[in-house]
């Protein structure tokens, strides 16, 4: 049994919704028939990756900055962020005519860094992690007399993020479960407060990556250590905020963990099924449902696609790795006689079997084969694991020594 939500904060979320109206997108919350069939529950997706800066962070940033005093606006603002909050603050600062300084970790996504600079903000790259950058940013804000726009540990920011839940319930009133990513906790603190104020029976499930399990530790009385990096960099935070953690303890029904592989699979499924691009943090909700379908069976589940800022090369690698895991891309090794036309014969056979050659390596020196034979490694595009087995069976029937090696 969770505690009652903070009614004052719930009211502030209502005020934030009025403040945000017309200032950013009211993104759709749509049912996914295909994902629902796969997951065994009714899945509804909140497309926050369709915000102008491709993330929900615009909500909290705008709600905070819209309430700055004239003196605070003239002095300027500072934000510390791994990327999405940085872009949100920089974007709204440009719109409002406020000077913005953004401190980001040195290894922040280049896409997010360049987008932030594109809004005219001064970008300071310092520290190996978000937490390192936060220490540097706090010192810089004090030194320059700048107003800090915190990414999560600020009541106005939390209220802005809570408007996501208001929109979801307005569009899909039948929702009974919300699955929300947790980094610093601003999004889930705001959403849990708003949702439980409207529907006290609403089930709230937080999701963290196994590499940054601070809120999970707190909820489950554990002490797993954080790692250096995760594909879900937007939630790679070593500790939730002083304001957000009590809300997570009081209002969030459960916090679960997902692996890097789980997140990659969810990114790929959203791309293939929903034709939508999400970053790692935006995919953890789906990853959690896929990982434990029994916990969500028969429920009406709202997932927040909280961000879409992913490096193109990272996305390309995830697609390729996903094709390998599903058997649509495979590496085959074939031993043949070292005679003219042998490679052409193998290629022709693969073509007849419906495999499209992606890459070929013709190996003589680096094998243990006798000198009159040669090893061919070929990467082929197939229709899946069953098709690969048929290809191998057919090649062996033709007298080839063939095996799958990747």
N, C-alpha and C positions, 0 to 999 in steps of 0.2 A: 504494500500500500504506500503510495507516494504522498507527499505533503501537499497542502493547498498552495496554489501559485500566489506570488506577490501581486496583489490587486493594484497597487500603485504602479508597478512596472507594466502590468497589463494595460492600464490606462495610458501610460506613456507610449506603448506600442500603437494604440489606437490613434494618438496624436501624431505619431510618426507616420502612420499610413496616410493621414490627411496632408501632412507636410510633403510627403513624397509624391502625391498624386500629380501626374503631369510632368514630373521631373525625371522619371526613368520608366522603363517598360514594366507593365503589369504582364509578366510572362505567363504563358499557358501552362495549365496542369492537365495533362491528357492521359487517357487510358491507353495502355499498350496491350493489345490482344495477344500478340505473339509472346511477349515476355510473361504475360499472365499465364499462358498455357505452359510455358517452360517452368515457371516458378511455383505453380500450384496455388496461386493466390491472385487477387485482382491488383494489378500493378498500375500505379498512376505516376507519371513523371512530371516534375516541376522543372521547366526548362530555363533555369537561371543562367545557363550558358548563352542565352540570347540577349542578355543585357549588353549595352554598348561596349563595355570593357570585358564582356564575357564572364561575369561573375556576380554573385549576390553581394559582394563587398560594397558595391555602389550604395546600397541601402543605408548601412550604418555610417559610411563616410559622409553621405549627404546629410543625414539627420543630425550628425554632430556639427558639421561645418555650417549648416543653415542657422544654428543657434549661437554662433560665435558673436561676441561683441564687436563693435567697430574697431576698438583698439586691438583686439586679437586678430582681426582680419588684416589690419594694416601691418602688424608685426610678422605675420606669416605662420605657417603650420609645418609640422614635421611628423612623418610617419615612419614606422619600422615595419618592413614587410618582406616576405619571400616573393611577392609578386602581385597578387590580385588586389590586395588592399592598397598597395603602392599605386597601381593604375587607377583605382577608384578615387583615391585622394587627389592624385595629380589631375585627373579629368575634371573633377568638380572644382578644384582650385582654379584651374584655367577658366572654367565657366564663370566663377565668381570673382575673378580678378585677384586671387590670393596667391602670394608667393609660396611655393611648396618645396620642402627639402625631404627627400626620401632616402632612408638608409636601408640597404638591401644586403643580404649575405653575398660574399664574393662569388659563390657558385649558383646564384639565382639564375633561373631560366633566361637565356638571352632574349627570347621573345618578349618576356615580361619587362626586362630591363629597357629594351629599345622602345616598347610601347609607352613606358612611363616617361622616358626622356622625350618622346614625341608630343607629350602634353605640356612640355615646357618646364618640367620639374628639374631641380638639381638632384642628381642621383649620386649617392655616396655608397660605394661598394666596400664593405668592411665586415670582417668576421667570417668564419667558416660555416656557421649555422645561424638560424634565426635568433637563437638565444644570445649568441655572441653579438649579433648586430643590434639586438635590443639594448644591451648594456651601453654600447657605443652611442646609439641613438638618443637614449635618455640623457647622457652626458652632453651631447651636442645641443639638444633642445634647451637644456638649462643654460649652457654657455651663450647661446644666441638669443635667448628670450623668446623662443618659438612655442606655440601652443601644440601640445602633443595630441595627435589623433590616433589613439591606440587601436590596434586591429581587433581587439576583443574585450579588453578589461576596462570598459567604459560604459556607463549606464545608457548614454544616448546611442552609442554604437549598437549595444545589445538590443535596444528598442527598435532601431532601424532594421536589424536582421530579423526580428520577430515578425515583421510584416509579411515575410514569406509564408508563414503558417496561416495568417489571416486570408491571404489570397488563395491558398490551397483549399481551405475549408469553404471559402465563398464559391469556388469553382466546383469543388467535389465534396459536398457536405457529408457524404456517406463514409468518408475516410475514418478508419478506426485505429490506424497505426501510422506513425511517421518514423522513417529511418533516416538519420541525419549524421553527417560526418562531424567528427570532433577533432579540432586542432587546439586552438586556445579556448574554444567553447562558446564564443559569442553567438554563433548561429543557433546552436542547440539550446542555449539558455533562453534566447529570445523566442524561439519557436515553441519550446516546451511551455513557457509562461503563457504565450498567446493561446496555444492549443488547449491547454488544460483549463484556462479561464473560460473557454467556450464549451469544451467537452471534457469534463473531469475524468471520464472513463478512457480517454485517448491513451493509447500505448505509445510511449516514446522510446526508441532504441537508438543509442549512439553507436557510431562505428569509428574505430581507430585502426591504423596499420599496426601490425605486430612490431614494427621497428620503433614506434613512438606510442607506448601504451599507458601514458600517465593517468588519463581519466579512467581507463580500465583498471589500473592498479588501485586507484582510490575506491572505485565501486566494488571491487572484489577483494580488497585487503591484501593485495599482492605487491611485489616490488621488482618487477621486471625492469631491466635497464633499457634506456633508449639507445638507438644506434645513430650513425652519422647521417644517413641519407635514406630516402624512400622515393619511389616513383610518384607517390602522393605527396609531393613537396609542400602543397598548400596546407596540409595538416601535420607537417613534420615539426611539431612543437613539443618540447620536453616537459612543459608543465602548463596546465590550464591557468586561467586568471584567478585572482583573489575574489572577484565578483562572480565569475562563472562557475567555479568548482562547487560552491554550495548549492547552486541551482541544479547542477548535474546530479549531485547527491540526493537532493530532495525531490526532483520532478522527473528525472530520467529513470525509466523502469529497468533498463539493462544497457550495458555497454559491451560490445562484442569486438573481436579482433579479426582482421583479414590479412592474408599474406600478399606478397608482391605478385605471385602468380594469380591469385584470386582477382586482384585489381586489373592486371593485364587482360584477363579473360573478360571482365566486365566492360572494359574500354572497347575491346574488339566487338563484343556483342551489341553494344549501343551503336557502334559505327555501322555494323552490318544490318542490324534489325531496324533500328530507329533512324539510321542515316544522320546521326548527330555526333559531333566530336566533343568529347569531354576529356579533361585532364584526370590524373590519378585520383585526386580528392573528389572529383565529381562522379567517379564510378564506384566508390566504396559502398554506397548504399545498396546498389544492385549486387555487388560482390558478397555482401553480408546475407542477402536473401538467398542467393544461389548456394551459399555455403551451408545454410541451415534451413532448408525449405520447410521442414517439419514445424519450426517455430512460427512460421508465417502462414501455414496452410489455411486456406479458406478466409483469410482476412483481406481487408481493403487497405492496401499499403501505399503510402505516398513516399516517393523517393525524390530527393532534391539533387538535380544535376547542377551542383553548385559552382562549377567553373569549366571553361572550355579552352583554357590557355595551355596548350601542350606543344612542346617542340616538334616541328614537322619530322625531324629525323628520329626522334623517340617514337612518334606515332608509326613511322615507316617500319621501325624495328619491331614494334609490337605486332604489327600486321604480319610481318614475315614470320616471327616466332609463333604466332597463332596458326598460321598456315602449316607450319611444321608439326605442331601439336595435334592438329586436326587431320593430318595426313594428306593435306592438299599440296604440300611441298615436301619432297623426299629426296634423300641422297642414296643412290644405288651404286653398288660396286660390282663390276663385271670383269671376269678374267677371260681373255680371248687370245687366239694365236696372233703373233706379231707379224701380220702379213698385210700387204696393201688391200684396202677395202674393208678391213675388219671393223673400223669405227663407223664407216658408212652403213654397214650391215646392221650394227647395233642401233644406230639412229633410225634406220628404216623400220626395224622391228618395233621400236618404241612408238614410232608414229602410227603404225598399224594398230597398236594396242591402246591408242588414245592418250598417250603421255606426251606432254609438250616439254621439250628440253629447254631448261633455263640456263644451265652451266655445264661445261664438260672439262674434265681433266684427264689427260692421256699420260699415264705414268709408266716409265720403263725402269729408271734407276732406283727409285725408292720403294722397292717391293722385295718380297722374298721369293717371287716366282722365278722359274727357270728362264734362261735367257731368250728362249724362243716364244715366250708369252709376254703379254702386256696387260696392265690393269687399267681399266677405264672407270672413273668415277663420274657419275652424271647426276645433276640435280634436275628433277622433273616436276612439273605441275600435274597433279592428278585430281581425281574426283573424291578422294578420301582413302581411308585405311583399307577398305575392302578392295578398292581398285588397285592399290599397291600390291596386295596379295595376288590378285589375278595377273598382274604384270609379271611378278616374280615367277609364278607358276608357269606362265606361257614361255618365259625366257628359258627356264630350266628344261621345259619340254623340247625346246629348240636346241638343247645341248649346251647352253651357257651356264657357267658357274656364277650365279647372281645372288646378291644379298642386299638387304637394306642396312645402311650404316648411319643413318641420321634422318 
